[in-house]
Every structure is written in C-alpha cells, then in structure tokens.
C-alpha cells in the first residue's frame, strides 16, 4: 500500500463510521482507480496518486478549519473533504503526447492524462450519486459536495442562484469550497 493510500485509509476509518462506509471504501479500493488517478489532466495533481493527495490536502485544511471553529461534525468534515472528488474515478486515461525536447530539438513521447468520462453525470452531483450508492449523505454534506466547485461549476456559470443559495444556507459548502481552492491553487500549484 502506498503512503498516501495508507494515510487515506487511516483518516477514513478514524472519522467515517456511517452505515455503508466499509462498502464504499472497498469499492474505491477494488473497483476504481481512485488511489492512483490524477486530480486533473494538467493543472494541480496531474500525476499518479494526485487525486488521493488532493483529497488528503482538502481534508487537512478542513480539519484545521474545524479545529478553529469547533462547529462542524468531524464525520461530516471527513466525508466531504475525502470524498468530494469521487467523480474523478474512472475519468482520466493515461496516454502519451509528443513534446519537443528544448535541449535536443527532438520530439519525444511523454506521459499525459486525457479525459475519458465513462459516466458523464456532472461533477459534484456525480460524486453525490456515487457516494449514495453505498452510504447516505446528510443534506449539508450532499450540498457541500455538489457545489464544492462554486462558481467554477458549469451549472453555476450559466446563471441562476443555486450556488449562492447553497452557500447561504450551508456553511459546510462554503468551507469545502474554500479548502478545495486553497489546496488546488496554493498547496498544489506547481507554477
């Protein structure tokens, strides 16, 4: 077991005790690529195990925020942070692309991830759907996972007030969004 996968298992098993949690973890481990998938194709975590690394980064930030505020259920914090991007399982395909080597001037094949969405159901809503196949989410957890992309979500960009209403009613959704942004752009930014 890799170090990241081992840590994920420890955190998950320490905080998540809801009915169906064992089956969900087993599915992630045995039936998906969750523990070796990238978090994106070319931005944050665009490497093997990037998805689990990102999930743990968000978890660490959420735990820190929860310790400061002392008003969120630790199990809910663990569920939304560790599982918000379950939608990215079986989503990326490892392939190669040609890149010109600046030193030699030759074109070389390099590893690359492309998107091959086998279940095009959206982003946050797909995570909610996949999790709920095994374990029931509380409304605040489902809303937080559904809208963790905030204004970057395709549905938020077309207008309407759904994300604003979700953030206004569910502080957990705001906290997850902020921690996801911080992990993505501050902790995991390679620029």
N, CA, C and O atoms as a DFTB+ gen file, in Angstrom:
764 C
 N C O
     1  1       0.852      -1.178       0.000
     2  2       0.000       0.000       0.000
     3  2       0.893       1.234       0.000
     4  3       1.869       1.306       0.747
     5  1       0.554       2.191      -0.834
     6  2       1.356       3.414      -0.881
     7  2       1.136       4.230       0.392
     8  3       0.170       4.010       1.124
     9  1       2.022       5.152       0.640
    10  2       1.930       6.005       1.814
    11  2       0.641       6.832       1.810
    12  3      -0.025       6.963       2.836
    13  1       0.298       7.391       0.637
    14  2      -0.909       8.202       0.528
    15  2      -2.163       7.357       0.742
    16  3      -3.075       7.755       1.467
    17  1      -2.199       6.211       0.116
    18  2      -3.355       5.326       0.263
    19  2      -3.496       4.884       1.720
    20  3      -4.605       4.858       2.252
    21  1      -2.401       4.543       2.356
    22  2      -2.414       4.133       3.752
    23  2      -2.954       5.258       4.630
    24  3      -3.772       5.010       5.516
    25  1      -2.512       6.478       4.397
    26  2      -2.986       7.623       5.192
    27  2      -4.472       7.874       4.945
    28  3      -5.216       8.169       5.881
    29  1      -4.909       7.757       3.687
    30  2      -6.325       7.930       3.377
    31  2      -7.157       6.914       4.162
    32  3      -8.152       7.273       4.791
    33  1      -6.745       5.650       4.122
    34  2      -7.459       4.600       4.852
    35  2      -7.526       4.946       6.346
    36  3      -8.582       4.807       6.962
    37  1      -6.431       5.386       6.919
    38  2      -6.403       5.716       8.350
    39  2      -7.385       6.841       8.670
    40  3      -8.164       6.741       9.618
    41  1      -7.344       7.905       7.882
    42  2      -8.231       9.047       8.117
    43  2      -9.692       8.647       7.931
    44  3     -10.546       8.981       8.751
    45  1      -9.964       7.941       6.861
    46  2     -11.319       7.493       6.554
    47  2     -11.858       6.619       7.688
    48  3     -12.965       6.844       8.177
    49  1     -11.089       5.644       8.093
    50  2     -11.553       4.709       9.126
    51  2     -11.648       5.352      10.503
    52  3     -12.461       4.929      11.325
    53  1     -10.841       6.351      10.760
    54  2     -10.900       7.041      12.043
    55  2     -12.152       7.907      12.166
    56  3     -12.744       7.980      13.242
    57  1     -12.562       8.560      11.085
    58  2     -13.635       9.550      11.165
    59  2     -14.976       9.099      10.591
    60  3     -16.018       9.583      11.033
    61  1     -14.980       8.189       9.623
    62  2     -16.229       7.849       8.940
    63  2     -16.726       6.493       9.419
    64  3     -16.100       5.464       9.165
    65  1     -17.840       6.502      10.105
    66  2     -18.392       5.289      10.705
    67  2     -19.832       5.013      10.280
    68  3     -20.481       4.123      10.828
    69  1     -20.317       5.749       9.337
    70  2     -21.707       5.624       8.912
    71  2     -21.960       4.303       8.194
    72  3     -21.055       3.741       7.578
    73  1     -23.192       3.812       8.277
    74  2     -23.568       2.585       7.592
    75  2     -23.246       2.697       6.095
    76  3     -23.594       3.684       5.446
    77  1     -22.588       1.688       5.572
    78  2     -22.200       1.659       4.163
    79  2     -20.788       2.139       3.907
    80  3     -20.289       2.025       2.787
    81  1     -20.129       2.680       4.940
    82  2     -18.777       3.222       4.746
    83  2     -17.765       2.160       4.352
    84  3     -16.863       2.442       3.562
    85  1     -17.884       0.959       4.873
    86  2     -16.935      -0.112       4.557
    87  2     -17.072      -0.508       3.086
    88  3     -16.076      -0.699       2.389
    89  1     -18.308      -0.627       2.630
    90  2     -18.550      -0.995       1.231
    91  2     -18.060       0.097       0.280
    92  3     -17.523      -0.201      -0.787
    93  1     -18.245       1.351       0.664
    94  2     -17.767       2.462      -0.168
    95  2     -16.252       2.444      -0.285
    96  3     -15.713       2.577      -1.384
    97  1     -15.564       2.283       0.831
    98  2     -14.102       2.240       0.810
    99  2     -13.600       1.044       0.006
   100  3     -12.632       1.159      -0.747
   101  1     -14.257      -0.101       0.166
   102  2     -13.883      -1.292      -0.595
   103  2     -14.072      -1.061      -2.093
   104  3     -13.225      -1.458      -2.893
   105  1     -15.176      -0.421      -2.474
   106  2     -15.428      -0.100      -3.887
   107  2     -14.342       0.831      -4.429
   108  3     -13.812       0.601      -5.516
   109  1     -14.013       1.876      -3.676
   110  2     -12.956       2.799      -4.112
   111  2     -11.638       2.061      -4.321
   112  3     -10.914       2.315      -5.284
   113  1     -11.341       1.143      -3.404
   114  2     -10.070       0.424      -3.433
   115  2     -10.013      -0.649      -4.518
   116  3      -9.017      -0.756      -5.233
   117  1     -11.051      -1.426      -4.641
   118  2     -11.005      -2.606      -5.519
   119  2     -11.621      -2.413      -6.898
   120  3     -11.289      -3.145      -7.831
   121  1     -12.513      -1.440      -7.038
   122  2     -13.270      -1.335      -8.288
   123  2     -13.015      -0.048      -9.060
   124  3     -13.543       0.131     -10.158
   125  1     -12.205       0.855      -8.492
   126  2     -11.937       2.120      -9.174
   127  2     -10.430       2.401      -9.173
   128  3      -9.631       1.677      -8.578
   129  1     -10.092       3.465      -9.855
   130  2      -8.696       3.914      -9.896
   131  2      -8.444       5.075      -8.932
   132  3      -7.452       5.790      -9.073
   133  1      -9.331       5.264      -7.959
   134  2      -9.252       6.409      -7.052
   135  2      -7.862       6.603      -6.454
   136  3      -7.394       7.737      -6.355
   137  1      -7.203       5.539      -6.058
   138  2      -5.932       5.663      -5.339
   139  2      -4.718       5.830      -6.238
   140  3      -3.612       6.019      -5.731
   141  1      -4.883       5.769      -7.541
   142  2      -3.748       6.050      -8.423
   143  2      -4.097       7.001      -9.562
   144  3      -3.284       7.217     -10.460
   145  1      -5.296       7.568      -9.532
   146  2      -5.722       8.526     -10.555
   147  2      -5.112       9.904     -10.300
   148  3      -4.756      10.226      -9.166
   149  1      -4.991      10.717     -11.350
   150  2      -4.576      12.107     -11.160
   151  2      -5.757      12.939     -10.668
   152  3      -6.901      12.486     -10.709
   153  1      -5.481      14.141     -10.211
   154  2      -6.547      15.064      -9.827
   155  2      -7.003      15.907     -11.007
   156  3      -8.110      16.445     -10.991
   157  1      -6.162      16.030     -12.034
   158  2      -6.512      16.783     -13.241
   159  2      -5.593      16.340     -14.376
   160  3      -4.685      15.533     -14.174
   161  1      -5.836      16.870     -15.558
   162  2      -5.009      16.483     -16.707
   163  2      -3.715      17.264     -16.785
   164  3      -2.697      16.732     -17.230
   165  1      -3.735      18.519     -16.360
   166  2      -2.515      19.318     -16.499
   167  2      -2.344      20.398     -15.437
   168  3      -1.354      21.130     -15.446
   169  1      -3.286      20.497     -14.544
   170  2      -3.200      21.540     -13.526
   171  2      -2.703      20.920     -12.216
   172  3      -1.629      20.318     -12.195
   173  1      -3.441      21.053     -11.158
   174  2      -2.999      20.504      -9.867
   175  2      -3.106      18.981      -9.884
   176  3      -4.060      18.418     -10.420
   177  1      -2.119      18.333      -9.293
   178  2      -2.171      16.887      -9.122
   179  2      -2.243      16.085     -10.407
   180  3      -2.870      15.026     -10.438
   181  1      -1.623      16.562     -11.451
   182  2      -1.648      15.869     -12.749
   183  2      -0.573      14.780     -12.774
   184  3       0.323      14.785     -13.619
   185  1      -0.685      13.856     -11.833
   186  2       0.260      12.747     -11.715
   187  2      -0.460      11.591     -11.022
   188  3      -1.497      11.782     -10.386
   189  1       0.095      10.413     -11.152
   190  2      -0.489       9.251     -10.476
   191  2      -0.547       9.528      -8.970
   192  3       0.420      10.028      -8.397
   193  1      -1.648       9.214      -8.345
   194  2      -1.952       9.460      -6.937
   195  2      -2.282      10.922      -6.630
   196  3      -2.423      11.292      -5.465
   197  1      -2.405      11.746      -7.656
   198  2      -2.745      13.153      -7.446
   199  2      -4.113      13.347      -6.823
   200  3      -4.317      14.274      -6.038
   201  1      -5.055      12.475      -7.169
   202  2      -6.413      12.589      -6.631
   203  2      -6.452      12.307      -5.136
   204  3      -7.083      13.050      -4.384
   205  1      -5.797      11.261      -4.700
   206  2      -5.788      10.954      -3.270
   207  2      -4.968      11.998      -2.510
   208  3      -5.312      12.339      -1.379
   209  1      -3.901      12.506      -3.104
   210  2      -3.112      13.567      -2.465
   211  2      -3.967      14.822      -2.284
   212  3      -3.953      15.441      -1.220
   213  1      -4.713      15.194      -3.331
   214  2      -5.591      16.369      -3.249
   215  2      -6.667      16.164      -2.178
   216  3      -6.936      17.068      -1.386
   217  1      -7.270      14.998      -2.153
   218  2      -8.317      14.710      -1.165
   219  2      -7.775      14.849       0.260
   220  3      -8.451      15.391       1.135
   221  1      -6.572      14.364       0.485
   222  2      -5.952      14.484       1.812
   223  2      -5.595      15.931       2.135
   224  3      -5.716      16.353       3.285
   225  1      -5.157      16.697       1.137
   226  2      -4.868      18.122       1.369
   227  2      -6.132      18.864       1.789
   228  3      -6.105      19.664       2.724
   229  1      -7.234      18.599       1.098
   230  2      -8.500      19.247       1.456
   231  2      -8.933      18.800       2.852
   232  3      -9.408      19.612       3.646
   233  1      -8.773      17.530       3.148
   234  2      -9.096      17.003       4.485
   235  2      -8.290      17.726       5.565
   236  3      -8.850      18.156       6.573
   237  1      -6.987      17.861       5.358
   238  2      -6.141      18.530       6.349
   239  2      -6.589      19.980       6.571
   240  3      -6.647      20.449       7.707
   241  1      -6.903      20.679       5.486
   242  2      -7.364      22.062       5.601
   243  2      -8.720      22.143       6.299
   244  3      -8.943      23.021       7.132
   245  1      -9.616      21.232       5.959
   246  2     -10.938      21.214       6.593
   247  2     -10.825      20.895       8.082
   248  3     -11.529      21.486       8.900
   249  1      -9.950      19.969       8.431
   250  2      -9.767      19.616       9.838
   251  2      -9.223      20.813      10.615
   252  3      -9.663      21.094      11.730
   253  1      -8.273      21.505      10.019
   254  2      -7.695      22.690      10.649
   255  2      -8.778      23.760      10.838
   256  3      -8.863      24.376      11.901
   257  1      -9.598      23.977       9.814
   258  2     -10.678      24.960       9.909
   259  2     -11.674      24.533      10.997
   260  3     -12.146      25.365      11.772
   261  1     -11.986      23.244      11.048
   262  2     -12.932      22.738      12.047
   263  2     -12.380      22.909      13.458
   264  3     -13.128      23.239      14.378
   265  1     -11.082      22.688      13.638
   266  2     -10.477      22.866      14.957
   267  2     -10.574      24.320      15.398
   268  3     -10.766      24.606      16.580
   269  1     -10.443      25.230      14.449
   270  2     -10.512      26.656      14.768
   271  2     -11.941      27.043      15.144
   272  3     -12.162      27.775      16.108
   273  1     -12.916      26.537      14.365
   274  2     -14.295      26.975      14.553
   275  2     -15.104      26.088      15.497
   276  3     -16.073      26.554      16.096
   277  1     -14.722      24.817      15.639
   278  2     -15.375      23.894      16.569
   279  2     -16.895      23.815      16.395
   280  3     -17.627      23.692      17.377
   281  1     -17.370      23.885      15.149
   282  2     -18.818      23.832      14.985
   283  2     -19.275      22.890      13.870
   284  3     -20.437      22.946      13.467
   285  1     -18.421      22.057      13.380
   286  2     -18.802      21.073      12.368
   287  2     -18.592      19.673      12.929
   288  3     -17.675      19.431      13.714
   289  1     -19.446      18.775      12.516
   290  2     -19.327      17.374      12.876
   291  2     -18.079      16.805      12.197
   292  3     -17.976      16.888      10.973
   293  1     -17.123      16.226      12.944
   294  2     -15.900      15.697      12.336
   295  2     -16.161      14.639      11.256
   296  3     -15.414      14.558      10.280
   297  1     -17.208      13.834      11.422
   298  2     -17.516      12.843      10.391
   299  2     -17.944      13.538       9.105
   300  3     -17.529      13.127       8.021
   301  1     -18.754      14.568       9.197
   302  2     -19.174      15.320       8.008
   303  2     -17.979      15.978       7.327
   304  3     -17.868      15.967       6.101
   305  1     -17.094      16.545       8.125
   306  2     -15.878      17.162       7.581
   307  2     -15.067      16.129       6.803
   308  3     -14.603      16.410       5.698
   309  1     -14.896      14.948       7.367
   310  2     -14.125      13.890       6.700
   311  2     -14.827      13.426       5.423
   312  3     -14.178      13.247       4.392
   313  1     -16.122      13.233       5.482
   314  2     -16.861      12.763       4.311
   315  2     -16.720      13.741       3.151
   316  3     -16.359      13.343       2.044
   317  1     -17.003      15.017       3.398
   318  2     -16.991      15.971       2.275
   319  2     -15.586      16.213       1.740
   320  3     -15.399      16.379       0.534
   321  1     -14.606      16.235       2.623
   322  2     -13.244      16.530       2.150
   323  2     -12.590      15.335       1.466
   324  3     -11.960      15.486       0.419
   325  1     -12.735      14.160       2.048
   326  2     -12.085      12.978       1.469
   327  2     -12.799      12.472       0.221
   328  3     -12.177      11.832      -0.626
   329  1     -14.096      12.749       0.094
   330  2     -14.879      12.139      -0.985
   331  2     -15.438      13.124      -2.013
   332  3     -16.155      12.708      -2.923
   333  1     -15.131      14.407      -1.894
   334  2     -15.745      15.390      -2.796
   335  2     -15.433      15.139      -4.269
   336  3     -16.244      15.487      -5.128
   337  1     -14.300      14.554      -4.581
   338  2     -13.906      14.320      -5.976
   339  2     -13.979      12.853      -6.391
   340  3     -13.250      12.432      -7.289
   341  1     -14.838      12.076      -5.758
   342  2     -15.050      10.689      -6.162
   343  2     -15.458      10.640      -7.645
   344  3     -15.245       9.637      -8.326
   345  1     -16.038      11.725      -8.118
   346  2     -16.455      11.810      -9.526
   347  2     -15.290      11.627     -10.497
   348  3     -15.511      11.338     -11.673
   349  1     -14.084      11.788     -10.033
   350  2     -12.912      11.666     -10.911
   351  2     -12.385      10.236     -11.019
   352  3     -11.367       9.997     -11.669
   353  1     -13.074       9.285     -10.386
   354  2     -12.679       7.892     -10.573
   355  2     -13.110       7.450     -11.962
   356  3     -14.187       7.817     -12.432
   357  1     -12.275       6.668     -12.611
   358  2     -12.563       6.178     -13.966
   359  2     -12.863       7.331     -14.918
   360  3     -13.702       7.197     -15.809
   361  1     -12.187       8.460     -14.736
   362  2     -12.427       9.672     -15.502
   363  2     -11.259      10.014     -16.431
   364  3     -11.458      10.553     -17.519
   365  1     -10.045       9.694     -15.989
   366  2      -8.855      10.014     -16.762
   367  2      -8.260       8.758     -17.388
   368  3      -8.354       7.661     -16.837
   369  1      -7.659       8.944     -18.528
   370  2      -6.991       7.843     -19.223
   371  2      -5.534       8.241     -19.418
   372  3      -5.226       9.333     -19.895
   373  1      -4.648       7.330     -19.038
   374  2      -3.224       7.597     -19.226
   375  2      -2.872       7.320     -20.681
   376  3      -3.185       6.256     -21.215
   377  1      -2.232       8.268     -21.302
   378  2      -1.825       8.157     -22.699
   379  2      -0.487       8.889     -22.856
   380  3       0.167       9.209     -21.864
   381  1      -0.094       9.145     -24.067
   382  2       1.138       9.911     -24.307
   383  2       0.840      11.025     -25.309
   384  3      -0.154      10.984     -26.033
   385  1       1.706      11.998     -25.330
   386  2       1.647      13.061     -26.337
   387  2       3.069      13.422     -26.702
   388  3       4.004      13.130     -25.955
   389  1       3.231      14.044     -27.831
   390  2       4.552      14.442     -28.297
   391  2       4.886      15.844     -27.794
   392  3       4.092      16.776     -27.915
   393  1       6.079      15.960     -27.228
   394  2       6.566      17.240     -26.723
   395  2       7.981      17.430     -27.249
   396  3       8.792      16.503     -27.236
   397  1       8.264      18.627     -27.705
   398  2       9.600      18.902     -28.233
   399  2      10.573      19.121     -27.079
   400  3      10.346      19.955     -26.201
   401  1      11.664      18.352     -27.101
   402  2      12.716      18.497     -26.110
   403  2      13.523      19.739     -26.488
   404  3      14.131      19.792     -27.557
   405  1      13.523      20.733     -25.607
   406  2      14.195      22.009     -25.902
   407  2      15.713      21.851     -26.025
   408  3      16.353      22.617     -26.745
   409  1      16.289      20.878     -25.338
   410  2      17.732      20.666     -25.388
   411  2      18.173      20.007     -26.687
   412  3      19.171      20.405     -27.287
   413  1      17.413      18.986     -27.122
   414  2      17.821      18.219     -28.305
   415  2      17.105      18.644     -29.584
   416  3      17.566      18.350     -30.688
   417  1      15.968      19.342     -29.429
   418  2      15.188      19.728     -30.599
   419  2      14.349      18.576     -31.150
   420  3      13.686      18.738     -32.176
   421  1      14.364      17.436     -30.500
   422  2      13.614      16.267     -30.967
   423  2      12.263      16.178     -30.260
   424  3      12.091      16.633     -29.129
   425  1      11.328      15.583     -30.963
   426  2      10.019      15.314     -30.382
   427  2      10.088      14.006     -29.608
   428  3      10.636      13.013     -30.086
   429  1       9.524      14.022     -28.403
   430  2       9.545      12.835     -27.551
   431  2       8.151      12.563     -27.021
   432  3       7.375      13.485     -26.766
   433  1       7.842      11.281     -26.858
   434  2       6.574      10.905     -26.239
   435  2       6.714      11.035     -24.727
   436  3       7.667      10.533     -24.131
   437  1       5.747      11.719     -24.120
   438  2       5.729      11.871     -22.672
   439  2       4.362      11.441     -22.150
   440  3       3.363      11.555     -22.861
   441  1       4.311      10.952     -20.920
   442  2       3.019      10.558     -20.348
   443  2       2.083      11.756     -20.237
   444  3       2.514      12.888     -20.017
   445  1       0.819      11.482     -20.392
   446  2      -0.192      12.535     -20.381
   447  2      -1.532      11.915     -19.977
   448  3      -1.791      10.752     -20.284
   449  1      -2.362      12.665     -19.309
   450  2      -3.706      12.208     -18.974
   451  2      -4.717      12.934     -19.841
   452  3      -4.662      14.154     -19.993
   453  1      -5.630      12.180     -20.401
   454  2      -6.742      12.757     -21.139
   455  2      -8.029      12.385     -20.423
   456  3      -8.050      11.468     -19.603
   457  1      -9.084      13.089     -20.732
   458  2     -10.373      12.816     -20.103
   459  2     -11.122      11.780     -20.924
   460  3     -11.266      11.902     -22.140
   461  1     -11.591      10.766     -20.228
   462  2     -12.440       9.744     -20.829
   463  2     -13.550       9.449     -19.825
   464  3     -13.512       8.447     -19.110
   465  1     -14.522      10.325     -19.787
   466  2     -15.606      10.234     -18.803
   467  2     -16.557       9.107     -19.173
   468  3     -17.301       9.200     -20.149
   469  1     -16.524       8.055     -18.391
   470  2     -17.368       6.886     -18.656
   471  2     -18.784       7.056     -18.125
   472  3     -19.680       6.299     -18.499
   473  1     -18.993       8.039     -17.260
   474  2     -20.306       8.276     -16.676
   475  2     -20.528       9.786     -16.600
   476  3     -20.381      10.369     -15.525
   477  1     -20.876      10.430     -17.708
   478  2     -21.000      11.891     -17.756
   479  2     -22.249      12.402     -17.030
   480  3     -23.300      12.595     -17.640
   481  1     -22.116      12.612     -15.745
   482  2     -23.238      12.978     -14.898
   483  2     -23.009      14.324     -14.218
   484  3     -23.746      14.681     -13.300
   485  1     -22.010      15.066     -14.649
   486  2     -21.664      16.314     -13.981
   487  2     -20.467      16.097     -13.069
   488  3     -19.788      15.074     -13.154
   489  1     -20.219      17.042     -12.217
   490  2     -19.049      16.951     -11.345
   491  2     -19.482      16.641      -9.907
   492  3     -19.442      15.486      -9.483
   493  1     -19.888      17.655      -9.168
   494  2     -20.279      17.434      -7.783
   495  2     -21.463      16.500      -7.646
   496  3     -21.504      15.666      -6.742
   497  1     -22.437      16.641      -8.553
   498  2     -23.609      15.774      -8.485
   499  2     -23.247      14.318      -8.752
   500  3     -23.895      13.408      -8.234
   501  1     -22.217      14.099      -9.556
   502  2     -21.748      12.735      -9.815
   503  2     -21.131      12.137      -8.553
   504  3     -21.359      10.968      -8.245
   505  1     -20.356      12.931      -7.826
   506  2     -19.788      12.446      -6.560
   507  2     -20.893      12.076      -5.588
   508  3     -20.834      11.025      -4.950
   509  1     -21.907      12.936      -5.467
   510  2     -23.022      12.644      -4.565
   511  2     -23.696      11.338      -4.977
   512  3     -23.962      10.484      -4.130
   513  1     -23.970      11.178      -6.253
   514  2     -24.632       9.972      -6.746
   515  2     -23.815       8.720      -6.427
   516  3     -24.357       7.727      -5.942
   517  1     -22.511       8.773      -6.702
   518  2     -21.662       7.602      -6.473
   519  2     -21.549       7.251      -4.990
   520  3     -21.595       6.076      -4.628
   521  1     -21.404       8.244      -4.144
   522  2     -21.313       8.003      -2.702
   523  2     -22.614       7.396      -2.191
   524  3     -22.598       6.448      -1.405
   525  1     -23.730       7.941      -2.637
   526  2     -25.024       7.490      -2.116
   527  2     -25.411       6.097      -2.605
   528  3     -26.403       5.546      -2.129
   529  1     -24.686       5.527      -3.508
   530  2     -24.899       4.125      -3.873
   531  2     -24.534       3.221      -2.697
   532  3     -24.979       2.076      -2.622
   533  1     -23.720       3.746      -1.778
   534  2     -23.223       2.954      -0.647
   535  2     -23.621       3.521       0.711
   536  3     -23.927       2.774       1.641
   537  1     -23.615       4.839       0.817
   538  2     -23.741       5.488       2.124
   539  2     -24.610       6.743       1.992
   540  3     -24.396       7.555       1.092
   541  1     -25.573       6.899       2.875
   542  2     -26.448       8.069       2.851
   543  2     -25.696       9.307       3.326
   544  3     -24.955       9.268       4.309
   545  1     -25.903      10.396       2.611
   546  2     -25.331      11.681       2.994
   547  2     -26.385      12.530       3.678
   548  3     -27.567      12.455       3.344
   549  1     -25.955      13.337       4.636
   550  2     -26.830      14.343       5.231
   551  2     -27.005      15.462       4.202
   552  3     -26.140      15.641       3.344
   553  1     -28.104      16.216       4.269
   554  2     -28.300      17.298       3.285
   555  2     -27.116      18.261       3.183
   556  3     -26.722      18.626       2.075
   557  1     -26.545      18.678       4.306
   558  2     -25.406      19.611       4.260
   559  2     -24.200      18.994       3.554
   560  3     -23.479      19.693       2.841
   561  1     -23.977      17.711       3.740
   562  2     -22.863      17.005       3.079
   563  2     -23.101      16.927       1.576
   564  3     -22.202      17.201       0.781
   565  1     -24.325      16.548       1.192
   566  2     -24.651      16.437      -0.236
   567  2     -24.521      17.789      -0.925
   568  3     -23.981      17.872      -2.028
   569  1     -25.008      18.845      -0.287
   570  2     -24.918      20.187      -0.867
   571  2     -23.456      20.628      -0.963
   572  3     -23.044      21.188      -1.979
   573  1     -22.676      20.381       0.081
   574  2     -21.258      20.769       0.073
   575  2     -20.513      20.072      -1.061
   576  3     -19.748      20.710      -1.785
   577  1     -20.728      18.779      -1.218
   578  2     -20.048      18.038      -2.289
   579  2     -20.550      18.494      -3.643
   580  3     -19.760      18.702      -4.564
   581  1     -21.875      18.653      -3.772
   582  2     -22.456      19.070      -5.052
   583  2     -21.880      20.395      -5.526
   584  3     -21.568      20.539      -6.708
   585  1     -21.734      21.361      -4.634
   586  2     -21.315      22.708      -5.028
   587  2     -19.874      23.037      -4.639
   588  3     -19.533      24.215      -4.529
   589  1     -19.014      22.028      -4.427
   590  2     -17.643      22.334      -3.987
   591  2     -16.843      23.118      -5.017
   592  3     -15.840      23.740      -4.668
   593  1     -17.265      23.102      -6.274
   594  2     -16.571      23.871      -7.315
   595  2     -16.997      25.337      -7.328
   596  3     -16.371      26.154      -8.004
   597  1     -18.051      25.682      -6.591
   598  2     -18.530      27.063      -6.540
   599  2     -18.825      27.598      -7.926
   600  3     -19.487      26.935      -8.725
   601  1     -18.341      28.788      -8.215
   602  2     -18.573      29.443      -9.499
   603  2     -17.867      28.796     -10.675
   604  3     -18.133      29.150     -11.823
   605  1     -16.966      27.846     -10.410
   606  2     -16.288      27.130     -11.493
   607  2     -17.142      25.996     -12.058
   608  3     -16.835      25.456     -13.121
   609  1     -18.199      25.641     -11.358
   610  2     -19.095      24.583     -11.818
   611  2     -19.830      25.062     -13.069
   612  3     -20.292      26.202     -13.124
   613  1     -19.934      24.200     -14.059
   614  2     -20.598      24.575     -15.311
   615  2     -22.006      25.099     -15.080
   616  3     -22.409      26.069     -15.722
   617  1     -22.757      24.489     -14.190
   618  2     -24.124      24.932     -13.922
   619  2     -24.166      26.292     -13.249
   620  3     -25.125      27.037     -13.450
   621  1     -23.176      26.636     -12.468
   622  2     -23.130      27.949     -11.817
   623  2     -22.821      29.037     -12.838
   624  3     -23.264      30.175     -12.686
   625  1     -22.072      28.698     -13.867
   626  2     -21.678      29.688     -14.867
   627  2     -22.811      30.104     -15.799
   628  3     -22.734      31.157     -16.432
   629  1     -23.856      29.296     -15.890
   630  2     -24.952      29.633     -16.802
   631  2     -25.973      30.554     -16.150
   632  3     -26.936      30.955     -16.804
   633  1     -25.797      30.886     -14.929
   634  2     -26.714      31.787     -14.243
   635  2     -27.519      31.074     -13.191
   636  3     -27.347      29.878     -12.956
   637  1     -28.379      31.803     -12.573
   638  2     -29.186      31.232     -11.503
   639  2     -28.545      31.500     -10.159
   640  3     -27.469      32.088     -10.063
   641  1     -29.226      31.059      -9.138
   642  2     -28.792      31.364      -7.783
   643  2     -28.519      30.129      -6.945
   644  3     -28.366      30.232      -5.727
   645  1     -28.455      28.973      -7.569
   646  2     -28.314      27.737      -6.800
   647  2     -27.073      27.717      -5.928
   648  3     -27.159      27.385      -4.746
   649  1     -25.919      28.064      -6.485
   650  2     -24.694      28.014      -5.676
   651  2     -24.732      29.061      -4.568
   652  3     -24.303      28.789      -3.447
   653  1     -25.241      30.252      -4.868
   654  2     -25.354      31.294      -3.838
   655  2     -26.317      30.858      -2.734
   656  3     -26.053      31.071      -1.551
   657  1     -27.433      30.247      -3.129
   658  2     -28.387      29.754      -2.129
   659  2     -27.771      28.647      -1.283
   660  3     -27.967      28.610      -0.068
   661  1     -27.027      27.745      -1.919
   662  2     -26.362      26.657      -1.195
   663  2     -25.353      27.216      -0.204
   664  3     -25.307      26.783       0.947
   665  1     -24.543      28.178      -0.643
   666  2     -23.542      28.759       0.243
   667  2     -24.196      29.559       1.375
   668  3     -23.685      29.585       2.494
   669  1     -25.322      30.208       1.082
   670  2     -26.014      30.980       2.108
   671  2     -26.635      30.113       3.191
   672  3     -26.715      30.521       4.349
   673  1     -27.071      28.929       2.820
   674  2     -27.772      28.061       3.764
   675  2     -26.862      27.039       4.442
   676  3     -27.145      26.611       5.561
   677  1     -25.772      26.641       3.779
   678  2     -24.933      25.552       4.286
   679  2     -23.475      26.004       4.424
   680  3     -22.731      25.961       3.444
   681  1     -23.053      26.433       5.612
   682  2     -21.660      26.856       5.823
   683  2     -20.639      25.774       5.447
   684  3     -19.535      26.095       5.007
   685  1     -21.000      24.496       5.617
   686  2     -20.086      23.411       5.249
   687  2     -19.715      23.481       3.768
   688  3     -18.587      23.159       3.394
   689  1     -20.656      23.897       2.928
   690  2     -20.394      24.024       1.486
   691  2     -19.361      25.122       1.223
   692  3     -18.471      24.952       0.390
   693  1     -19.475      26.217       1.914
   694  2     -18.514      27.315       1.758
   695  2     -17.127      26.867       2.209
   696  3     -16.132      27.119       1.530
   697  1     -17.073      26.206       3.352
   698  2     -15.790      25.754       3.896
   699  2     -15.111      24.754       2.961
   700  3     -13.902      24.825       2.741
   701  1     -15.897      23.818       2.410
   702  2     -15.309      22.857       1.468
   703  2     -14.801      23.566       0.227
   704  3     -13.702      23.274      -0.245
   705  1     -15.572      24.482      -0.301
   706  2     -15.144      25.222      -1.497
   707  2     -13.844      25.976      -1.229
   708  3     -12.918      25.928      -2.039
   709  1     -13.774      26.663      -0.109
   710  2     -12.566      27.430       0.210
   711  2     -11.347      26.519       0.394
   712  3     -10.257      26.839      -0.080
   713  1     -11.528      25.406       1.068
   714  2     -10.413      24.472       1.276
   715  2      -9.996      23.811      -0.034
   716  3      -8.809      23.569      -0.253
   717  1     -10.958      23.517      -0.906
   718  2     -10.643      22.965      -2.221
   719  2      -9.840      23.975      -3.036
   720  3      -8.866      23.603      -3.690
   721  1     -10.237      25.242      -3.006
   722  2      -9.485      26.296      -3.699
   723  2      -8.079      26.442      -3.127
   724  3      -7.106      26.527      -3.877
   725  1      -7.972      26.472      -1.802
   726  2      -6.666      26.628      -1.165
   727  2      -5.743      25.463      -1.516
   728  3      -4.574      25.671      -1.839
   729  1      -6.266      24.247      -1.455
   730  2      -5.450      23.080      -1.809
   731  2      -5.018      23.155      -3.269
   732  3      -3.852      22.922      -3.586
   733  1      -5.942      23.476      -4.147
   734  2      -5.664      23.496      -5.581
   735  2      -4.679      24.578      -5.974
   736  3      -3.701      24.309      -6.672
   737  1      -4.930      25.792      -5.534
   738  2      -4.170      26.950      -6.031
   739  2      -3.001      27.381      -5.160
   740  3      -2.103      28.073      -5.640
   741  1      -2.992      26.989      -3.894
   742  2      -1.890      27.401      -3.025
   743  2      -0.973      26.232      -2.653
   744  3       0.248      26.356      -2.738
   745  1      -1.546      25.112      -2.246
   746  2      -0.709      23.970      -1.849
   747  2      -0.175      23.189      -3.044
   748  3       0.969      22.735      -3.027
   749  1      -0.994      23.030      -4.077
   750  2      -0.667      22.116      -5.169
   751  2      -0.263      22.821      -6.458
   752  3      -0.046      22.162      -7.476
   753  1      -0.159      24.116      -6.434
   754  2       0.175      24.884      -7.627
   755  2       1.672      24.749      -7.908
   756  3       2.507      25.130      -7.088
   757  1       1.992      24.201      -9.075
   758  2       3.401      23.973      -9.434
   759  2       4.057      25.168     -10.089
   760  3       5.250      25.120     -10.391
   761  1       3.308      26.249     -10.322
   762  2       3.886      27.417     -11.011
   763  2       4.766      28.238     -10.111
   764  3       5.321      29.247     -10.545
